[in-house]
Amino acid sequence: MLKWILTLVIAIFLLGILGPHLARFIRFGKLPGDMAFRFRGRTYAFPFASIIIFSLLLWLVSRII
């Protein structure tokens, strides 16, 4: 249990620090498979492909640790 909590804390910390910098290069939220639409002046985004990539990265980190 402690191993999972530690993994989660480390992953959130790293994503918080590296996320904005990586977003410029990888363009999370604008990958093929991510959907966005405008309705009444607001933009709604459904980043399906980005969520799958984040899930795989977190799974790999948890396997390594």
Biopython code that builds the backbone (N, CA, C, O; Angstrom):
import numpy as np
from Bio.PDB.StructureBuilder import StructureBuilder

atoms = [
    (1, "MET", "N", (0.829, -1.197, 0.000)),
    (1, "MET", "CA", (0.000, 0.000, 0.000)),
    (1, "MET", "C", (0.876, 1.264, 0.000)),
    (1, "MET", "O", (0.618, 2.222, -0.729)),
    (2, "LEU", "N", (1.902, 1.232, 0.829)),
    (2, "LEU", "CA", (2.794, 2.386, 0.906)),
    (2, "LEU", "C", (3.524, 2.606, -0.410)),
    (2, "LEU", "O", (3.796, 3.744, -0.791)),
    (3, "LYS", "N", (3.841, 1.517, -1.105)),
    (3, "LYS", "CA", (4.530, 1.618, -2.390)),
    (3, "LYS", "C", (3.660, 2.339, -3.417)),
    (3, "LYS", "O", (4.171, 3.153, -4.187)),
    (4, "TRP", "N", (2.358, 2.057, -3.443)),
    (4, "TRP", "CA", (1.441, 2.709, -4.381)),
    (4, "TRP", "C", (1.269, 4.186, -4.064)),
    (4, "TRP", "O", (1.219, 5.019, -4.969)),
    (5, "ILE", "N", (1.180, 4.507, -2.789)),
    (5, "ILE", "CA", (1.028, 5.914, -2.396)),
    (5, "ILE", "C", (2.284, 6.695, -2.771)),
    (5, "ILE", "O", (2.198, 7.814, -3.278)),
    (6, "LEU", "N", (3.441, 6.106, -2.522)),
    (6, "LEU", "CA", (4.701, 6.762, -2.878)),
    (6, "LEU", "C", (4.802, 6.948, -4.385)),
    (6, "LEU", "O", (5.235, 8.004, -4.846)),
    (7, "THR", "N", (4.411, 5.943, -5.156)),
    (7, "THR", "CA", (4.426, 6.045, -6.615)),
    (7, "THR", "C", (3.508, 7.149, -7.092)),
    (7, "THR", "O", (3.876, 7.930, -7.969)),
    (8, "LEU", "N", (2.324, 7.220, -6.527)),
    (8, "LEU", "CA", (1.360, 8.247, -6.907)),
    (8, "LEU", "C", (1.875, 9.648, -6.575)),
    (8, "LEU", "O", (1.746, 10.564, -7.388)),
    (9, "VAL", "N", (2.443, 9.816, -5.412)),
    (9, "VAL", "CA", (2.969, 11.129, -5.013)),
    (9, "VAL", "C", (4.113, 11.552, -5.931)),
    (9, "VAL", "O", (4.171, 12.704, -6.362)),
    (10, "ILE", "N", (5.013, 10.635, -6.229)),
    (10, "ILE", "CA", (6.140, 10.958, -7.110)),
    (10, "ILE", "C", (5.649, 11.288, -8.516)),
    (10, "ILE", "O", (6.135, 12.234, -9.135)),
    (11, "ALA", "N", (4.689, 10.516, -9.024)),
    (11, "ALA", "CA", (4.168, 10.760, -10.373)),
    (11, "ALA", "C", (3.468, 12.111, -10.452)),
    (11, "ALA", "O", (3.668, 12.848, -11.418)),
    (12, "ILE", "N", (2.659, 12.447, -9.467)),
    (12, "ILE", "CA", (1.976, 13.742, -9.465)),
    (12, "ILE", "C", (2.983, 14.880, -9.368)),
    (12, "ILE", "O", (2.840, 15.898, -10.045)),
    (13, "PHE", "N", (3.988, 14.713, -8.539)),
    (13, "PHE", "CA", (5.022, 15.727, -8.398)),
    (13, "PHE", "C", (5.750, 15.953, -9.723)),
    (13, "PHE", "O", (5.929, 17.093, -10.151)),
    (14, "LEU", "N", (6.169, 14.861, -10.370)),
    (14, "LEU", "CA", (6.897, 14.995, -11.632)),
    (14, "LEU", "C", (6.019, 15.561, -12.737)),
    (14, "LEU", "O", (6.480, 16.386, -13.526)),
    (15, "LEU", "N", (4.766, 15.135, -12.807)),
    (15, "LEU", "CA", (3.871, 15.686, -13.823)),
    (15, "LEU", "C", (3.584, 17.166, -13.579)),
    (15, "LEU", "O", (3.426, 17.937, -14.526)),
    (16, "GLY", "N", (3.519, 17.552, -12.331)),
    (16, "GLY", "CA", (3.295, 18.960, -12.014)),
    (16, "GLY", "C", (4.455, 19.841, -12.426)),
    (16, "GLY", "O", (4.263, 20.975, -12.865)),
    (17, "ILE", "N", (5.653, 19.318, -12.285)),
    (17, "ILE", "CA", (6.838, 20.092, -12.653)),
    (17, "ILE", "C", (7.099, 20.025, -14.159)),
    (17, "ILE", "O", (7.349, 21.048, -14.797)),
    (18, "LEU", "N", (7.039, 18.829, -14.715)),
    (18, "LEU", "CA", (7.411, 18.637, -16.117)),
    (18, "LEU", "C", (6.263, 18.864, -17.093)),
    (18, "LEU", "O", (6.505, 19.093, -18.278)),
    (19, "GLY", "N", (5.040, 18.806, -16.633)),
    (19, "GLY", "CA", (3.880, 18.910, -17.513)),
    (19, "GLY", "C", (3.846, 20.144, -18.393)),
    (19, "GLY", "O", (3.707, 20.013, -19.609)),
    (20, "PRO", "N", (3.967, 21.337, -17.829)),
    (20, "PRO", "CA", (3.920, 22.534, -18.674)),
    (20, "PRO", "C", (5.047, 22.604, -19.704)),
    (20, "PRO", "O", (4.850, 23.109, -20.809)),
    (21, "HIS", "N", (6.218, 22.103, -19.344)),
    (21, "HIS", "CA", (7.346, 22.132, -20.277)),
    (21, "HIS", "C", (7.173, 21.105, -21.389)),
    (21, "HIS", "O", (7.490, 21.376, -22.548)),
    (22, "LEU", "N", (6.671, 19.927, -21.033)),
    (22, "LEU", "CA", (6.446, 18.892, -22.034)),
    (22, "LEU", "C", (5.267, 19.218, -22.940)),
    (22, "LEU", "O", (5.224, 18.774, -24.088)),
    (23, "ALA", "N", (4.324, 19.978, -22.441)),
    (23, "ALA", "CA", (3.131, 20.300, -23.232)),
    (23, "ALA", "C", (3.484, 21.119, -24.470)),
    (23, "ALA", "O", (2.800, 21.032, -25.490)),
    (24, "ARG", "N", (4.537, 21.904, -24.385)),
    (24, "ARG", "CA", (4.951, 22.689, -25.545)),
    (24, "ARG", "C", (5.491, 21.803, -26.665)),
    (24, "ARG", "O", (5.288, 22.089, -27.845)),
    (25, "PHE", "N", (6.179, 20.726, -26.287)),
    (25, "PHE", "CA", (6.816, 19.873, -27.282)),
    (25, "PHE", "C", (5.920, 18.728, -27.742)),
    (25, "PHE", "O", (5.889, 18.409, -28.930)),
    (26, "ILE", "N", (5.200, 18.116, -26.830)),
    (26, "ILE", "CA", (4.396, 16.942, -27.156)),
    (26, "ILE", "C", (2.970, 17.335, -27.528)),
    (26, "ILE", "O", (2.286, 16.583, -28.223)),
    (27, "ARG", "N", (2.518, 18.484, -27.083)),
    (27, "ARG", "CA", (1.186, 19.002, -27.382)),
    (27, "ARG", "C", (0.089, 18.083, -26.845)),
    (27, "ARG", "O", (-0.795, 17.665, -27.593)),
    (28, "PHE", "N", (0.146, 17.768, -25.546)),
    (28, "PHE", "CA", (-0.904, 16.974, -24.924)),
    (28, "PHE", "C", (-2.234, 17.676, -25.096)),
    (28, "PHE", "O", (-2.314, 18.896, -24.958)),
    (29, "GLY", "N", (-3.257, 16.937, -25.388)),
    (29, "GLY", "CA", (-4.580, 17.500, -25.613)),
    (29, "GLY", "C", (-4.842, 17.820, -27.061)),
    (29, "GLY", "O", (-5.972, 18.143, -27.427)),
    (30, "LYS", "N", (-3.822, 17.738, -27.896)),
    (30, "LYS", "CA", (-3.978, 18.006, -29.322)),
    (30, "LYS", "C", (-3.465, 16.832, -30.155)),
    (30, "LYS", "O", (-3.118, 16.990, -31.326)),
    (31, "LEU", "N", (-3.425, 15.667, -29.537)),
    (31, "LEU", "CA", (-2.991, 14.474, -30.249)),
    (31, "LEU", "C", (-4.141, 13.920, -31.078)),
    (31, "LEU", "O", (-5.302, 14.230, -30.808)),
    (32, "PRO", "N", (-3.835, 13.103, -32.086)),
    (32, "PRO", "CA", (-4.924, 12.443, -32.814)),
    (32, "PRO", "C", (-5.712, 11.554, -31.853)),
    (32, "PRO", "O", (-5.127, 10.749, -31.128)),
    (33, "GLY", "N", (-6.993, 11.695, -31.848)),
    (33, "GLY", "CA", (-7.831, 10.952, -30.915)),
    (33, "GLY", "C", (-8.374, 11.839, -29.807)),
    (33, "GLY", "O", (-9.292, 11.433, -29.095)),
    (34, "ASP", "N", (-7.832, 13.035, -29.644)),
    (34, "ASP", "CA", (-8.358, 14.008, -28.687)),
    (34, "ASP", "C", (-9.429, 14.839, -29.379)),
    (34, "ASP", "O", (-9.250, 15.284, -30.512)),
    (35, "MET", "N", (-10.524, 15.038, -28.697)),
    (35, "MET", "CA", (-11.628, 15.785, -29.297)),
    (35, "MET", "C", (-11.871, 17.067, -28.506)),
    (35, "MET", "O", (-11.771, 17.085, -27.279)),
    (36, "ALA", "N", (-12.190, 18.130, -29.224)),
    (36, "ALA", "CA", (-12.550, 19.402, -28.598)),
    (36, "ALA", "C", (-13.646, 20.043, -29.443)),
    (36, "ALA", "O", (-13.619, 19.981, -30.673)),
    (37, "PHE", "N", (-14.607, 20.659, -28.765)),
    (37, "PHE", "CA", (-15.661, 21.363, -29.492)),
    (37, "PHE", "C", (-16.112, 22.577, -28.705)),
    (37, "PHE", "O", (-15.928, 22.654, -27.490)),
    (38, "ARG", "N", (-16.709, 23.528, -29.418)),
    (38, "ARG", "CA", (-17.200, 24.761, -28.800)),
    (38, "ARG", "C", (-18.714, 24.700, -28.716)),
    (38, "ARG", "O", (-19.389, 24.291, -29.661)),
    (39, "PHE", "N", (-19.236, 25.113, -27.569)),
    (39, "PHE", "CA", (-20.671, 25.160, -27.362)),
    (39, "PHE", "C", (-20.981, 26.378, -26.513)),
    (39, "PHE", "O", (-20.547, 26.484, -25.366)),
    (40, "ARG", "N", (-21.740, 27.295, -27.095)),
    (40, "ARG", "CA", (-22.126, 28.538, -26.418)),
    (40, "ARG", "C", (-20.922, 29.316, -25.892)),
    (40, "ARG", "O", (-20.930, 29.805, -24.762)),
    (41, "GLY", "N", (-19.901, 29.424, -26.713)),
    (41, "GLY", "CA", (-18.744, 30.244, -26.361)),
    (41, "GLY", "C", (-17.726, 29.576, -25.461)),
    (41, "GLY", "O", (-16.720, 30.199, -25.122)),
    (42, "ARG", "N", (-17.945, 28.336, -25.061)),
    (42, "ARG", "CA", (-16.992, 27.626, -24.217)),
    (42, "ARG", "C", (-16.400, 26.461, -24.997)),
    (42, "ARG", "O", (-17.065, 25.866, -25.845)),
    (43, "THR", "N", (-15.166, 26.146, -24.706)),
    (43, "THR", "CA", (-14.499, 25.030, -25.362)),
    (43, "THR", "C", (-14.451, 23.849, -24.403)),
    (43, "THR", "O", (-13.998, 23.977, -23.265)),
    (44, "TYR", "N", (-14.919, 22.705, -24.871)),
    (44, "TYR", "CA", (-14.908, 21.478, -24.089)),
    (44, "TYR", "C", (-13.944, 20.506, -24.757)),
    (44, "TYR", "O", (-14.010, 20.280, -25.966)),
    (45, "ALA", "N", (-13.050, 19.938, -23.960)),
    (45, "ALA", "CA", (-12.043, 19.034, -24.503)),
    (45, "ALA", "C", (-12.194, 17.654, -23.878)),
    (45, "ALA", "O", (-12.437, 17.515, -22.680)),
    (46, "PHE", "N", (-12.046, 16.651, -24.714)),
    (46, "PHE", "CA", (-12.049, 15.263, -24.278)),
    (46, "PHE", "C", (-10.761, 14.613, -24.801)),
    (46, "PHE", "O", (-10.741, 14.077, -25.909)),
    (47, "PRO", "N", (-9.688, 14.662, -23.999)),
    (47, "PRO", "CA", (-8.377, 14.183, -24.475)),
    (47, "PRO", "C", (-8.207, 12.671, -24.291)),
    (47, "PRO", "O", (-7.451, 12.230, -23.425)),
    (48, "PHE", "N", (-8.901, 11.891, -25.096)),
    (48, "PHE", "CA", (-8.862, 10.438, -24.955)),
    (48, "PHE", "C", (-7.460, 9.879, -25.180)),
    (48, "PHE", "O", (-6.991, 9.075, -24.375)),
    (49, "ALA", "N", (-6.785, 10.277, -26.241)),
    (49, "ALA", "CA", (-5.449, 9.755, -26.542)),
    (49, "ALA", "C", (-4.440, 10.187, -25.479)),
    (49, "ALA", "O", (-3.578, 9.398, -25.093)),
    (50, "SER", "N", (-4.536, 11.417, -25.008)),
    (50, "SER", "CA", (-3.610, 11.896, -23.976)),
    (50, "SER", "C", (-3.790, 11.125, -22.673)),
    (50, "SER", "O", (-2.810, 10.830, -21.989)),
    (51, "ILE", "N", (-5.024, 10.799, -22.328)),
    (51, "ILE", "CA", (-5.285, 10.041, -21.102)),
    (51, "ILE", "C", (-4.687, 8.646, -21.203)),
    (51, "ILE", "O", (-4.134, 8.134, -20.230)),
    (52, "ILE", "N", (-4.797, 8.031, -22.372)),
    (52, "ILE", "CA", (-4.219, 6.698, -22.554)),
    (52, "ILE", "C", (-2.698, 6.752, -22.420)),
    (52, "ILE", "O", (-2.098, 5.880, -21.791)),
    (53, "ILE", "N", (-2.079, 7.762, -23.004)),
    (53, "ILE", "CA", (-0.621, 7.900, -22.907)),
    (53, "ILE", "C", (-0.196, 8.148, -21.465)),
    (53, "ILE", "O", (0.767, 7.538, -20.999)),
    (54, "PHE", "N", (-0.896, 9.035, -20.745)),
    (54, "PHE", "CA", (-0.580, 9.274, -19.334)),
    (54, "PHE", "C", (-0.750, 8.003, -18.512)),
    (54, "PHE", "O", (0.062, 7.725, -17.630)),
    (55, "SER", "N", (-1.787, 7.236, -18.788)),
    (55, "SER", "CA", (-2.017, 5.990, -18.055)),
    (55, "SER", "C", (-0.879, 5.001, -18.291)),
    (55, "SER", "O", (-0.408, 4.352, -17.357)),
    (56, "LEU", "N", (-0.447, 4.892, -19.529)),
    (56, "LEU", "CA", (0.664, 3.990, -19.831)),
    (56, "LEU", "C", (1.960, 4.443, -19.166)),
    (56, "LEU", "O", (2.726, 3.618, -18.668)),
    (57, "LEU", "N", (2.202, 5.736, -19.156)),
    (57, "LEU", "CA", (3.410, 6.251, -18.497)),
    (57, "LEU", "C", (3.382, 5.989, -16.997)),
    (57, "LEU", "O", (4.388, 5.582, -16.415)),
    (58, "LEU", "N", (2.231, 6.222, -16.371)),
    (58, "LEU", "CA", (2.124, 5.963, -14.938)),
    (58, "LEU", "C", (2.253, 4.472, -14.644)),
    (58, "LEU", "O", (2.833, 4.092, -13.626)),
    (59, "TRP", "N", (1.722, 3.628, -15.519)),
    (59, "TRP", "CA", (1.853, 2.190, -15.331)),
    (59, "TRP", "C", (3.319, 1.769, -15.421)),
    (59, "TRP", "O", (3.780, 0.942, -14.635)),
    (60, "LEU", "N", (4.050, 2.341, -16.384)),
    (60, "LEU", "CA", (5.464, 2.024, -16.514)),
    (60, "LEU", "C", (6.258, 2.487, -15.301)),
    (60, "LEU", "O", (7.139, 1.771, -14.825)),
    (61, "VAL", "N", (5.955, 3.667, -14.804)),
    (61, "VAL", "CA", (6.638, 4.177, -13.605)),
    (61, "VAL", "C", (6.356, 3.273, -12.426)),
    (61, "VAL", "O", (7.263, 2.971, -11.651)),
    (62, "SER", "N", (5.124, 2.837, -12.275)),
    (62, "SER", "CA", (4.773, 1.965, -11.148)),
    (62, "SER", "C", (5.449, 0.599, -11.278)),
    (62, "SER", "O", (5.773, -0.019, -10.264)),
    (63, "ARG", "N", (5.669, 0.119, -12.500)),
    (63, "ARG", "CA", (6.348, -1.161, -12.711)),
    (63, "ARG", "C", (7.833, -1.036, -12.388)),
    (63, "ARG", "O", (8.441, -1.980, -11.883)),
    (64, "ILE", "N", (8.414, 0.120, -12.676)),
    (64, "ILE", "CA", (9.845, 0.324, -12.423)),
    (64, "ILE", "C", (10.119, 0.447, -10.937)),
    (64, "ILE", "O", (11.111, -0.077, -10.430)),
    (65, "ILE", "N", (9.237, 1.139, -10.248)),
    (65, "ILE", "CA", (9.450, 1.367, -8.806)),
    (65, "ILE", "C", (9.074, 0.185, -8.024)),
    (65, "ILE", "O", (9.185, 0.194, -6.798)),
]
sb = StructureBuilder()
sb.init_structure("model")
sb.init_model(0)
sb.init_chain("A")
sb.init_seg("    ")
for serial, (resi, resn, name, xyz) in enumerate(atoms, 1):
    if name == "N":
        sb.init_residue(resn, " ", resi, " ")
    sb.init_atom(name, np.array(xyz, "f"), 0.0, 1.0, " ", f" {name:<3s}", serial, name[0])
structure = sb.get_structure()
